[in-house]
């Protein structure tokens, strides 16, 4: 089994043929739910689509992701496998935070599902976390799943930290592990991309601190090191509500967020920016770029499908999800 990305990239390029075309999402934006199911049935997701409700869509998306993305680590060995596994675990970070936010805001299991992406967690662990009555029970579900995010979550809960503080601890634990692996692997694209992800995480956290009022109390304690464009000083300014400080990002990869003052809009722009930057990895023939792009593309595809399914099921107006489903 190969300990490099050459062989894996060849396999991934073949799988890229199953990515849904942009036209599918444009058409799905105005479909009724039965028509959406019919359209989805004509895609690779149709092979695992069983049922005619939202749960059927969620199950199909999860199963297809597991088959298309979750199986990638098994195709390589050594450090290459470790890096691919961590790229997939990024989705676990997204999912755990989505579940914790749902506990905080009293969202239903169905509403949580709309925000989940791929990852490495077994479906049983995900379901247990969704059904958990509180954050401590979510941590227990992760403990039973032997996931590396579990210890960080348990420590934060034991310290009585807020949801924002818990999310920062999870970010720090994950990105420290990812940076450690990336620094041991000579791949400039991957290093640059991980640094951009960390910058994006810090901007999102800074906005949350500003909106919750936590930014006035030593905001840099929430700062995750490892980015390139967002330093601790800029983080601190934004965390106290100085959104004009974002002007400092002009001329950097994060320039698209200059002028933003709303968390939702910031996260939308960051999401689209990361998808776009990941796509540049398709030219990284012998490195981790091809896999980085594919994993990000499939996660984005899954999120879009779940949102579109809910728009159709509840007969919501197009504009209810359009900004979350498209980047332009």
Phi, psi and omega in degrees: 000134187286142174253047177207176186264355182301307180295316182298320180298324178296319179292321181293320179300324177294322181287335180300336180298341181271355177298137181288138179290155181300329180299330178299315183291324178296317180292320184294339183297338183241012182276151169287167182296316177301320179291326176297315178300319179297316180295318179295326179294339179271004178254177176302338178291338181298334181293337181239013180270117181222112182121176185224031178230182180298324179300325179295320178295314180300317180294319180295318179297314181298315182292319179295319178300317180298320181287321185275324187245316184297339181273354185299317181302330182289348182274349181226174180228179173061216184294327178300319178295320179299317181293316179298319179298321178291324176298323177287325181293341175302324177292327175299318178302313178300316184292317181297318179295322178296320180292319179295320178297324179296320177297319182295323187253005176069033180282154179281166178300322180295320179293325178297316183304330182294342185250005182272148176239204187288243178105186184249352182289132176299153181302324180298321179290317178301314182296319179297321179293320179297319183278350182299140183286337182204179183298323180298322179288328174298316178299321179295320178298320178291325178299316179295332178274359178055046183263142182297340177284342183303309181301318180297319180293318180294320178297316182294320180292318180298329179278358178070031185280159179285171180301316179300317179294321178298316180299320179296319179296321177294316177301313183298316181298316182291310186288334173295318178294318181293316179299319181301316179290317183295321181294338179272355183240125186281083181218101186295321180301313182295319178298315180296320183291317178297320177299320179294320177300318180294319175302317181296317178300316181295321178296316180298317179296317180300318178297319180295320179297319179297321184279338180262354180082006180277349185290346182275354183244092180045063185300331184292349176293343178266359185285133178259115182289156175123353178276182181241321188261336181251104178267177183297326180294311179297319178304313181297321180295312181295323181296336178266008175096007179273077182290340176297339178296343178297343177302335179296344181273359175301134180085002177251171177300342182264014181304328180301344181265356178300132179094353180280141177225011182237131183300316181300316179292322178301311183293327176296314181294321178295318179301313181294322179297317181292323176297316181295315181294321179298324182297333177297343180290349180296343180266000181271076192302322186249007182243198185274001184298318182298317180290319178303314179296315184295316180298313180297318181296319181290322177296318178296318178299316181297314180298319181295318180297318180295319179294316180294324178298319180289324176299316181290318183296318182266005178054047180279155176295152183306318185293348180295331182234352189304315182292336179274344185259337183236149180259355179208000000 
